């Protein structure tokens, strides 16, 4: 087989692509771990490995590609299919099993539902709806009025989800992560038991169930054998972000590791709060001793002087794969440590530097200010506004979490699964005159009915008037209409009832939702996809990489992962901010080091770490205190030579933006 399509790749990337597959037809070889440092062409390497499988005679049906976003899966499969088509001179079709762990899990669980004693028409709840269901159970058990300090619905769901994904006993989870809730261990255990029972009764899944039942499938020999035969080649992207349950699934699919490729960077493991564990990638060679480890170290993003500073920070880690990132890009100067008097001077200095870079031809959108915590940018935001510097702050309301979107989807979810009480409650409360009590009475009257959702005039609650008859007729029409015509009809019915502000903006969102829905062949497929991978809408700030305007980006480090900018400024590179004062254990401190590394490796040409000598802090006793600080412990004197240390007053030197 010719390897002309790999000529653009470096030697190490090519070695990773062809590992174990030098002849056709390819057979699953020994496992491969690719440690892909920041900016080293991970996506290109992984997608070309898929190409090599296809070119070696592997059927697309036998490839399982697991990523952490649908966008990543689509990008990799798009590249792989296009390249494979050129190499083979023929259309290779699609790779049917590529996507997130949760999306692939949903598909497989539905396929084997009957063998798991499940109903295949289950619906999937997003985090918000899962919290609402858990809150209903919490209220029924009397825990909502038990004590003012009893965890609220969101924290209860957070505890439950962490327990499931970390594969830890509840007692251990509470002791290590939620010590303030330890005294409620008995009540939380009961709450979680009843929550699981409520999900079974209503035939609904939360996100975690998709992984739980996938893992259960692999404990049933007949199903496990089918899946192991089906997926001869398994690739996992961003392996440093997997949790114990996901690792359990991987090794359930491939106990000996043959045919497994995992790609990741332990230095970018920053999601332990989601139960991700860096130990998965660090321990991989011990779990599978025959694994081959390949390090990608040539960086295509940053200058060598930035990379030397990044290497110096991360290589002081107590346990990690050694990093020696390098680049052949021309140097543009060392990164800087800008020492300023306080956080006000920090804001003034950064605003001045941003304007200076703009005058030198660097657009605002090519610059970013990163921070450990969102509130760190408050003074900077005021300064930017004073100087008329446009900016966007990543975050805000996600499309699927917006109230008007959840309103419309609730009716679709209820139609799909008449046993879904949370969806029923939300849909019924849209009608004038129906509150929680009236809605529960309607749900109670419907409880014995099986099959599809059927409403009758006799079910009408008091105070609803003519709206009930209109609603009953709508449900009847939706049961008969083709799927693609049903959502616009729901939106038409909903708009006069909508009680939220910004109606024009929200109506535009609903129009966008109808456009998205028209590409799906069924209501079931649409609800699964829109829950697991929400589309983007117009609510909230622009998403990463989507802005058409010349706006500066303000972002937390977590939200900036995977992005890059010409100029990067990091706020508060001081102890107490990074590492956070909340980092107590050695493992927590090491994750803070990785956060700093992720922030630094976002920079292509210029990097400035801000070191205010004093910061103001808000205390729980409602007082503001002025704290003296010291430079982050992650930049010791031994690394100082890799930076330009600048002491500055922060006073502006440039004219205001027009």
Secondary structure, DSSP 8 states (H G I E B T S, - for coil): ---GGGTTS-HHHHHHHHTT-SSSS----S-EEEEE-TTS-HHHHHHHHHHHHHHTT--GGGEEEEESSHHHHHHHHHHHHHHHHHHHTS-----SSEEEHHHHHHHHHHHTTGGGT--TT-EE--HHHHHHHHHHHHHHTTGGGT-TTS--HHHHHHHHHHHHHHT--HHHHHHHH-GGGGGGHHHHHHHHHHHHHHHHHHTEE-HHHHHHHHHHHTTSHHHHHHHHHH-SEEEESSGGG-BHHHHHHHHHH-TT-TTEEEEE-GGG---GGGTB-THHHHSHHHHSTT-EEEEE-B-SSS-HHHHHHHHHHHTT-SS------B--S-----EEEEEEEEHHHHHHHHHHHHHHHHHTT--GGGEEEEESSGGGGHHHHHHHHHTT--EEES-S--GGGSHHHHHHHHHHHHHH-TT-HHHHHHHHTTSTT--HHHHHHHHHHHTT--SS----GGG--TT-THHHHHHHHHHHHHHHS-HHHHHHHHHHHHHTT---S-HHHHHHHHHHHHHHHTT-SSHHHHHHHHHHS----SSSS--TT---S--EEEEEHHHHTT--EEEEEES--BTBBTTBTT--SHHHHHHHHHHHHHHHTTEEEEEEEEEEEEEEEE-TTS-EEEEE--B-TTS-HHHHTTEEEEE------S----
